[in-house]
Amino acid sequence: MLVTNGEERLRTFSQQHHQYKATLIHDRVLHVTGLGHSNAIAIKAETSIILIDTLDNVERASQLKQLINDTFHLPVRTIIYTHGHPDHRGGAGAFKDSVKEIIAFRALKNPPKYYQELSSLLNQRANYQFGYQLSDEEAISQGIGKREDFIHGHMEPLAPTTLYTEEEVTRTIDGITLKLVRAPGECDDEIFIWIEDMRILCCADNFYACWPNLYALRGTPYRDIATWVDSLDRMLAYPADYLLTGHMEMISGPEQIHEVLTNYRDAIDFVLKETLRLMKAGLTLNEIVENVKLPEKWQNCAYLQEYYGTVSWSVRAIYNGYVGWFDGNPTSLNMTPQALYHQELVSLIGKEKLTLRFQELLSQAHYQLACELGDLLEDPHLKAQALRGLASQETSANGRHYYICQAQLLEND
């Protein structure tokens, strides 16, 4: 989301919500935030520790291992992965000397055939989205957590030894009964974990206190948002006293948990249904993006702010996920090559006039329009200025990283 003080809002949010904290619940469940990009949950069983997720790299997970040992004085024998993202699995290698079982769920939906052939492109886009090439000062954070540390540390995910295809599984592991429930949303292999004896719900990444990544800039197949809403409905059916998140702070108290999850679920559902309604009414994609806004009651929710995903990107993903690329305008069916179209506009308007207008827009902080004119001018250094300006206005860490990384490429051109 672009606002005048977007960068500063992201900085303030990150300083407030990405601090290290280890919370002990019922003297046997440790929820650890701010040690890595993601969170980890350690459960004291009769003779061992059950660890839910392992942080993003081995170095941070080694600190987690020491914390667990200092708190419980027991080895980690079981690891449960809530989903396949590397920031939740990358630290597993720190526990390879003691772990006996690693549990995960298999995704029931496969990516498109040949998807892996795009790995170099997807890795490059992930680098831009997460800002891996940026300094800590340039990057600030990754929105839902401190930066993943793949530069100073290394990942060592361990392969699951137990891989489930069921909808839900109840296991008693070393005296602790856990219910593992399939909950596709951010990932197709996502699960949540219910510990009934302690009324604890471990929700993984289907809830974190930001507007979610219903679409990821790095590029993914369509994330089925209706199914994500269904998974939140399933979570709401459990009477939790503690909601232990995969990123940022836990939430406690049944009324607070119900209110937060309900608002989160309803806001996502609103964006989905409103997008579909306006599509049915015949609006174009860009018109729908302009018209779908969260109602005020959700705009003011602290946990629905656009520091990770954004509403507008979500709308674009929904449109494309349901009807594909064609926006309904017949002009779009066989577009003029972009370079030729730009040449025609520049010849009509004049390069000098365009450049003057570009500079005016920069001075007025109208960076998006300046950026679009910059595409006509084909001057990389001018466009880089506009991208830097957009980065200063962007609340989303992902969008901000992308702007800065692209500006750096143009500046070095």
MIDO-331111 format. One record per residue (C-alpha): residue number from 1; residue in three letters; x, y, z. Coordinates in nm, 2 decimals, always signed. Each point is the difference from the previous one (the first is absolute). Layout:
BEGIN
   n res     c1     c2     c3
 NUM ala      X      Y      Z
...
! end
This chain:
BEGIN
   n res     c1     c2     c3
   1 met  +0.00  +0.00  +0.00
   2 leu  +0.14  +0.34  -0.10
   3 val  -0.03  +0.27  +0.26
   4 thr  +0.21  +0.31  +0.07
   5 asn  +0.18  -0.15  +0.30
   6 gly  -0.01  -0.37  -0.11
   7 glu  +0.36  -0.07  +0.07
   8 glu  -0.01  +0.15  +0.34
   9 arg  -0.31  -0.19  +0.09
  10 leu  +0.17  -0.32  -0.09
  11 arg  +0.30  +0.09  +0.21
  12 thr  -0.22  +0.08  +0.30
  13 phe  -0.20  -0.32  -0.04
  14 ser  +0.31  -0.21  -0.03
  15 gln  +0.16  +0.15  +0.31
  16 gln  -0.32  -0.07  +0.20
  17 his  -0.08  -0.35  -0.11
  18 his  +0.33  -0.18  -0.09
  19 gln  +0.16  +0.00  +0.34
  20 tyr  +0.13  -0.32  +0.16
  21 lys  -0.23  -0.16  +0.25
  22 ala  -0.02  -0.34  +0.15
  23 thr  -0.34  -0.07  +0.17
  24 leu  -0.05  -0.31  +0.22
  25 ile  -0.36  -0.13  +0.01
  26 his  -0.12  -0.25  +0.27
  27 asp  +0.37  -0.06  +0.08
  28 arg  +0.04  -0.23  -0.30
  29 val  -0.06  +0.19  -0.32
  30 leu  +0.26  +0.26  -0.12
  31 his  -0.10  +0.24  -0.27
  32 val  +0.31  +0.18  -0.14
  33 thr  -0.03  +0.31  -0.22
  34 gly  +0.26  +0.24  -0.14
  35 leu  +0.29  -0.25  +0.02
  36 gly  -0.04  -0.07  -0.37
  37 his  -0.22  +0.12  -0.28
  38 ser  -0.26  -0.25  +0.10
  39 asn  -0.11  -0.14  +0.34
  40 ala  +0.06  -0.33  +0.17
  41 ile  -0.21  -0.19  +0.26
  42 ala  +0.16  -0.25  +0.24
  43 ile  -0.22  -0.24  +0.19
  44 lys  +0.13  -0.18  +0.31
  45 ala  -0.11  -0.37  -0.02
  46 glu  +0.08  -0.27  +0.25
  47 thr  +0.36  -0.07  -0.10
  48 ser  +0.06  +0.23  -0.30
  49 ile  -0.09  +0.31  -0.19
  50 ile  -0.24  +0.03  -0.29
  51 leu  +0.10  +0.29  -0.22
  52 ile  -0.24  +0.18  -0.23
  53 asp  +0.21  +0.16  -0.28
  54 thr  +0.37  +0.07  +0.03
  55 leu  +0.07  +0.37  -0.10
  56 asp  +0.17  +0.10  -0.33
  57 asn  +0.36  -0.10  +0.04
  58 val  +0.22  -0.23  +0.21
  59 glu  +0.18  +0.28  +0.18
  60 arg  -0.32  +0.15  +0.14
  61 ala  -0.14  -0.35  +0.07
  62 ser  +0.32  -0.08  +0.20
  63 gln  -0.10  +0.29  +0.23
  64 leu  -0.35  -0.14  +0.02
  65 lys  +0.15  -0.34  +0.09
  66 gln  +0.19  +0.16  +0.28
  67 leu  -0.31  +0.18  +0.12
  68 ile  -0.20  -0.32  +0.00
  69 asn  +0.27  -0.19  +0.19
  70 asp  +0.03  +0.28  +0.26
  71 thr  -0.38  +0.00  +0.05
  72 phe  -0.09  -0.37  -0.01
  73 his  +0.33  -0.19  +0.01
  74 leu  -0.14  -0.25  -0.25
  75 pro  +0.10  -0.10  -0.36
  76 val  -0.20  +0.08  -0.31
  77 arg  -0.12  -0.34  -0.12
  78 thr  -0.29  +0.10  -0.22
  79 ile  -0.03  +0.29  -0.26
  80 ile  -0.33  +0.09  -0.16
  81 tyr  +0.01  +0.23  -0.31
  82 thr  -0.32  +0.21  -0.03
  83 his  +0.08  +0.05  -0.37
  84 gly  +0.27  -0.01  -0.26
  85 his  +0.14  +0.35  +0.00
  86 pro  +0.37  +0.01  +0.07
  87 asp  -0.02  +0.26  +0.27
  88 his  -0.18  -0.26  +0.22
  89 arg  +0.23  -0.30  -0.10
  90 gly  +0.34  +0.15  -0.05
  91 gly  +0.12  -0.04  +0.35
  92 ala  -0.08  -0.37  +0.03
  93 gly  +0.36  -0.10  -0.03
  94 ala  +0.08  +0.13  +0.34
  95 phe  -0.20  -0.28  +0.15
  96 lys  +0.13  -0.29  -0.22
  97 asp  +0.20  -0.14  +0.29
  98 ser  -0.32  -0.08  +0.20
  99 val  -0.31  +0.00  -0.22
 100 lys  -0.16  -0.33  -0.07
 101 glu  -0.31  +0.09  -0.20
 102 ile  -0.09  +0.29  -0.23
 103 ile  -0.37  +0.04  -0.08
 104 ala  -0.15  +0.19  -0.29
 105 phe  -0.31  -0.01  -0.23
 106 arg  +0.02  -0.06  -0.37
 107 ala  -0.16  +0.27  -0.22
 108 leu  -0.30  -0.15  -0.18
 109 lys  +0.03  +0.24  -0.29
 110 asn  +0.31  +0.00  -0.22
 111 pro  +0.14  +0.31  -0.17
 112 pro  -0.03  +0.02  -0.38
 113 lys  +0.22  -0.24  -0.19
 114 tyr  +0.34  +0.14  -0.08
 115 tyr  -0.04  +0.26  +0.27
 116 gln  +0.35  -0.09  +0.14
 117 glu  +0.15  +0.10  -0.34
 118 leu  -0.07  +0.36  +0.11
 119 ser  +0.21  -0.04  +0.31
 120 ser  +0.27  +0.26  -0.11
 121 leu  -0.27  +0.26  -0.07
 122 leu  -0.19  -0.08  +0.32
 123 asn  +0.31  +0.02  +0.21
 124 gln  +0.09  +0.34  -0.16
 125 arg  -0.35  +0.13  +0.07
 126 ala  +0.02  -0.13  +0.36
 127 asn  +0.33  +0.18  +0.04
 128 tyr  -0.18  +0.33  -0.11
 129 gln  -0.31  -0.07  +0.22
 130 phe  +0.19  -0.08  +0.32
 131 gly  +0.29  +0.25  -0.07
 132 tyr  +0.27  -0.26  +0.06
 133 gln  +0.26  +0.22  -0.18
 134 leu  -0.08  +0.31  +0.21
 135 ser  +0.17  +0.11  +0.32
 136 asp  -0.18  -0.01  +0.33
 137 glu  -0.04  +0.38  -0.01
 138 glu  -0.15  -0.02  -0.35
 139 ala  -0.23  -0.29  +0.07
 140 ile  -0.14  +0.09  +0.35
 141 ser  -0.18  -0.34  +0.03
 142 gln  -0.20  -0.26  -0.19
 143 gly  -0.34  +0.13  +0.13
 144 ile  -0.11  -0.31  +0.20
 145 gly  +0.34  -0.04  +0.16
 146 lys  +0.36  +0.10  +0.02
 147 arg  +0.21  -0.07  -0.30
 148 glu  +0.08  -0.36  -0.10
 149 asp  +0.37  -0.05  +0.06
 150 phe  +0.12  -0.20  -0.30
 151 ile  +0.30  +0.22  -0.05
 152 his  +0.17  -0.05  +0.34
 153 gly  -0.15  -0.34  +0.07
 154 his  -0.09  -0.32  -0.19
 155 met  -0.31  -0.20  -0.05
 156 glu  -0.02  -0.37  +0.07
 157 pro  -0.35  -0.13  -0.03
 158 leu  -0.04  -0.37  +0.09
 159 ala  -0.24  -0.21  -0.21
 160 pro  -0.32  -0.12  +0.17
 161 thr  +0.01  -0.36  +0.12
 162 thr  -0.38  -0.01  +0.04
 163 leu  -0.21  +0.15  -0.27
 164 tyr  -0.38  +0.01  +0.03
 165 thr  -0.27  +0.02  -0.27
 166 glu  -0.29  +0.00  +0.23
 167 glu  -0.23  +0.29  +0.08
 168 glu  +0.09  -0.02  +0.37
 169 val  +0.20  -0.22  +0.22
 170 thr  +0.00  -0.04  +0.38
 171 arg  +0.33  -0.11  +0.15
 172 thr  +0.11  -0.07  +0.36
 173 ile  +0.38  +0.07  +0.00
 174 asp  +0.18  -0.07  +0.33
 175 gly  -0.31  +0.06  +0.20
 176 ile  -0.12  +0.32  -0.19
 177 thr  -0.31  -0.03  -0.21
 178 leu  +0.00  +0.22  -0.31
 179 lys  -0.26  +0.04  -0.28
 180 leu  +0.15  +0.09  -0.33
 181 val  -0.25  +0.15  -0.25
 182 arg  +0.05  +0.07  -0.36
 183 ala  -0.06  +0.37  -0.07
 184 pro  +0.10  +0.11  -0.35
 185 gly  +0.04  +0.37  -0.03
 186 glu  +0.34  +0.17  -0.04
 187 cys  +0.13  -0.34  -0.09
 188 asp  -0.17  -0.31  -0.14
 189 asp  +0.17  -0.21  +0.27
 190 glu  -0.09  +0.23  +0.29
 191 ile  -0.13  -0.15  +0.32
 192 phe  -0.10  +0.13  +0.35
 193 ile  +0.05  -0.19  +0.32
 194 trp  -0.25  -0.02  +0.29
 195 ile  +0.11  -0.09  +0.35
 196 glu  -0.33  -0.06  +0.17
 197 asp  +0.13  -0.07  +0.35
 198 met  +0.15  +0.36  +0.01
 199 arg  -0.25  +0.16  -0.24
 200 ile  +0.29  +0.11  -0.23
 201 leu  -0.04  +0.06  -0.37
 202 cys  +0.32  +0.02  -0.21
 203 cys  -0.12  +0.18  -0.31
 204 ala  +0.31  +0.01  -0.22
 205 asp  -0.01  +0.25  -0.28
 206 asn  -0.38  +0.01  -0.07
 207 phe  -0.01  +0.29  +0.25
 208 tyr  +0.27  +0.26  +0.07
 209 ala  -0.07  +0.36  +0.12
 210 cys  +0.03  +0.16  -0.35
 211 trp  -0.21  -0.01  -0.32
 212 pro  +0.10  -0.34  -0.13
 213 asn  +0.19  -0.09  -0.32
 214 leu  -0.31  -0.11  -0.19
 215 tyr  +0.24  +0.05  -0.29
 216 ala  +0.38  -0.01  +0.02
 217 leu  +0.20  +0.23  -0.22
 218 arg  +0.27  -0.27  -0.05
 219 gly  -0.26  -0.20  -0.20
 220 thr  -0.21  -0.29  +0.10
 221 pro  -0.30  -0.19  -0.14
 222 tyr  -0.33  +0.14  +0.11
 223 arg  -0.05  -0.02  +0.38
 224 asp  -0.36  -0.11  +0.03
 225 ile  -0.14  +0.27  +0.22
 226 ala  -0.34  -0.16  +0.05
 227 thr  +0.19  -0.31  +0.14
 228 trp  +0.21  +0.23  +0.22
 229 val  -0.33  +0.14  +0.14
 230 asp  -0.13  -0.36  +0.06
 231 ser  +0.32  -0.08  +0.19
 232 leu  -0.06  +0.31  +0.23
 233 asp  -0.35  -0.13  +0.05
 234 arg  +0.14  -0.33  +0.11
 235 met  +0.24  +0.17  +0.24
 236 leu  -0.29  +0.20  +0.15
 237 ala  -0.17  -0.32  +0.10
 238 tyr  +0.26  -0.07  +0.27
 239 pro  -0.05  +0.17  +0.34
 240 ala  +0.36  +0.12  +0.04
 241 asp  +0.13  +0.20  +0.30
 242 tyr  +0.33  +0.05  -0.18
 243 leu  +0.06  +0.07  -0.37
 244 leu  +0.37  -0.07  -0.07
 245 thr  +0.10  +0.15  -0.33
 246 gly  +0.27  -0.08  -0.26
 247 his  +0.10  +0.36  -0.01
 248 met  -0.02  +0.29  +0.25
 249 glu  -0.17  -0.01  +0.34
 250 met  -0.24  -0.25  +0.14
 251 ile  -0.36  +0.09  +0.09
 252 ser  -0.16  -0.11  +0.33
 253 gly  -0.35  -0.02  +0.13
 254 pro  -0.29  -0.17  -0.18
 255 glu  -0.20  +0.32  -0.07
 256 gln  +0.30  +0.18  -0.14
 257 ile  +0.10  -0.30  -0.21
 258 his  -0.35  -0.04  -0.14
 259 glu  -0.03  +0.37  -0.08
 260 val  +0.34  +0.02  -0.17
 261 leu  -0.05  -0.32  -0.21
 262 thr  -0.35  +0.10  -0.09
 263 asn  +0.10  +0.34  -0.12
 264 tyr  +0.30  -0.14  -0.19
 265 arg  -0.23  -0.26  -0.16
 266 asp  -0.27  +0.24  -0.08
 267 ala  +0.23  +0.26  -0.15
 268 ile  +0.16  -0.25  -0.24
 269 asp  -0.34  -0.14  -0.09
 270 phe  -0.13  +0.36  -0.07
 271 val  +0.29  +0.07  -0.24
 272 leu  -0.07  -0.33  -0.18
 273 lys  -0.38  +0.04  -0.03
 274 glu  +0.02  +0.37  -0.08
 275 thr  +0.25  -0.07  -0.28
 276 leu  -0.23  -0.27  -0.14
 277 arg  -0.30  +0.23  +0.02
 278 leu  +0.16  +0.28  -0.19
 279 met  +0.13  -0.25  -0.26
 280 lys  -0.35  -0.12  -0.05
 281 ala  -0.12  +0.37  -0.03
 282 gly  +0.24  +0.04  -0.30
 283 leu  +0.27  +0.22  +0.15
 284 thr  +0.35  -0.03  -0.14
 285 leu  +0.29  -0.12  +0.22
 286 asn  +0.14  +0.34  +0.06
 287 glu  -0.35  +0.14  +0.08
 288 ile  -0.05  -0.29  +0.25
 289 val  +0.34  +0.08  +0.17
 290 glu  -0.10  +0.36  +0.03
 291 asn  -0.34  -0.09  +0.16
 292 val  +0.08  -0.29  +0.24
 293 lys  +0.09  +0.16  +0.33
 294 leu  -0.03  -0.14  +0.35
 295 pro  -0.29  +0.14  +0.20
 296 glu  +0.11  +0.24  +0.28
 297 lys  -0.05  -0.26  +0.28
 298 trp  +0.27  -0.21  -0.16
 299 gln  +0.22  +0.28  -0.12
 300 asn  +0.06  +0.09  +0.36
 301 cys  +0.09  -0.35  +0.12
 302 ala  +0.37  -0.01  +0.10
 303 tyr  +0.03  -0.36  -0.13
 304 leu  -0.13  +0.08  -0.35
 305 gln  +0.25  +0.27  -0.10
 306 glu  +0.18  -0.04  -0.33
 307 tyr  +0.36  -0.07  +0.12
 308 tyr  +0.03  -0.33  -0.19
 309 gly  -0.27  -0.06  -0.26
 310 thr  -0.24  +0.27  -0.13
 311 val  -0.37  +0.01  -0.09
 312 ser  +0.06  +0.12  -0.35
 313 trp  +0.24  -0.29  -0.08
 314 ser  -0.25  -0.23  +0.14
 315 val  -0.27  +0.13  -0.23
 316 arg  +0.23  -0.04  -0.30
 317 ala  +0.07  -0.36  +0.11
 318 ile  -0.37  -0.08  +0.04
 319 tyr  -0.08  +0.14  -0.35
 320 asn  +0.27  -0.20  -0.17
 321 gly  -0.07  -0.31  +0.21
 322 tyr  -0.36  -0.01  -0.11
 323 val  +0.00  +0.12  -0.36
 324 gly  +0.37  +0.03  -0.11
 325 trp  +0.19  +0.29  -0.16
 326 phe  -0.26  +0.14  -0.24
 327 asp  -0.17  +0.31  +0.15
 328 gly  -0.30  +0.00  -0.23
 329 asn  +0.12  +0.29  -0.21
 330 pro  +0.03  -0.11  -0.36
 331 thr  +0.29  +0.25  -0.05
 332 ser  +0.20  -0.24  +0.22
 333 leu  -0.03  -0.29  -0.23
 334 asn  +0.28  +0.09  -0.23
 335 met  +0.20  +0.28  +0.15
 336 thr  +0.25  +0.21  -0.19
 337 pro  +0.36  -0.09  +0.10
 338 gln  +0.07  +0.22  +0.30
 339 ala  +0.31  +0.16  -0.14
 340 leu  -0.19  +0.12  -0.31
 341 tyr  -0.29  +0.13  +0.21
 342 his  +0.24  +0.19  +0.22
 343 gln  +0.17  +0.15  -0.30
 344 glu  -0.33  +0.12  -0.14
 345 leu  -0.09  +0.17  +0.33
 346 val  +0.34  +0.17  +0.03
 347 ser  -0.02  +0.12  -0.36
 348 leu  -0.35  +0.15  +0.07
 349 ile  +0.09  +0.16  +0.34
 350 gly  +0.36  +0.08  -0.05
 351 lys  +0.29  -0.14  +0.22
 352 glu  +0.09  +0.35  +0.14
 353 lys  -0.36  +0.05  +0.12
 354 leu  -0.02  -0.35  +0.15
 355 thr  +0.33  +0.05  +0.18
 356 leu  -0.12  +0.34  +0.15
 357 arg  -0.32  -0.16  +0.11
 358 phe  +0.19  -0.29  +0.15
 359 gln  +0.21  +0.24  +0.21
 360 glu  -0.31  +0.18  +0.11
 361 leu  -0.16  -0.32  +0.12
 362 leu  +0.31  -0.10  +0.19
 363 ser  +0.00  +0.34  +0.18
 364 gln  -0.37  -0.05  +0.09
 365 ala  +0.07  -0.36  +0.12
 366 his  -0.23  -0.14  -0.26
 367 tyr  +0.24  -0.29  -0.05
 368 gln  -0.24  -0.26  -0.15
 369 leu  -0.09  +0.23  -0.29
 370 ala  +0.36  +0.11  -0.04
 371 cys  +0.10  -0.37  -0.02
 372 glu  -0.25  -0.06  -0.28
 373 leu  +0.13  +0.30  -0.19
 374 gly  +0.35  -0.13  +0.07
 375 asp  -0.09  -0.32  -0.20
 376 leu  -0.07  +0.23  -0.30
 377 leu  +0.33  +0.19  +0.03
 378 glu  +0.20  -0.32  +0.03
 379 asp  +0.26  +0.17  +0.22
 380 pro  +0.10  -0.24  +0.27
 381 his  +0.14  +0.26  +0.24
 382 leu  -0.32  +0.21  -0.02
 383 lys  -0.21  -0.31  +0.07
 384 ala  +0.22  -0.10  +0.29
 385 gln  -0.08  +0.33  +0.16
 386 ala  -0.37  -0.07  -0.02
 387 leu  +0.05  -0.35  +0.14
 388 arg  +0.19  +0.14  +0.29
 389 gly  -0.29  +0.23  +0.07
 390 leu  -0.25  -0.28  -0.02
 391 ala  +0.21  -0.20  +0.25
 392 ser  -0.02  +0.29  +0.25
 393 gln  -0.38  -0.01  -0.03
 394 glu  -0.05  -0.38  +0.01
 395 thr  -0.12  -0.16  +0.32
 396 ser  +0.04  -0.36  -0.12
 397 ala  +0.36  -0.12  +0.06
 398 asn  -0.04  -0.22  -0.31
 399 gly  -0.09  +0.28  -0.23
 400 arg  +0.26  +0.23  +0.15
 401 his  +0.27  -0.26  -0.05
 402 tyr  -0.10  -0.04  -0.36
 403 tyr  +0.01  +0.37  -0.07
 404 ile  +0.34  +0.04  +0.15
 405 cys  +0.16  -0.31  -0.17
 406 gln  -0.13  +0.12  -0.34
 407 ala  +0.12  +0.35  +0.06
 408 gln  +0.35  -0.14  +0.08
 409 leu  +0.00  -0.19  -0.32
 410 leu  -0.09  +0.31  -0.20
 411 glu  +0.26  +0.21  +0.18
 412 asn  +0.27  -0.24  -0.09
 413 asp  -0.11  -0.03  -0.36
! end
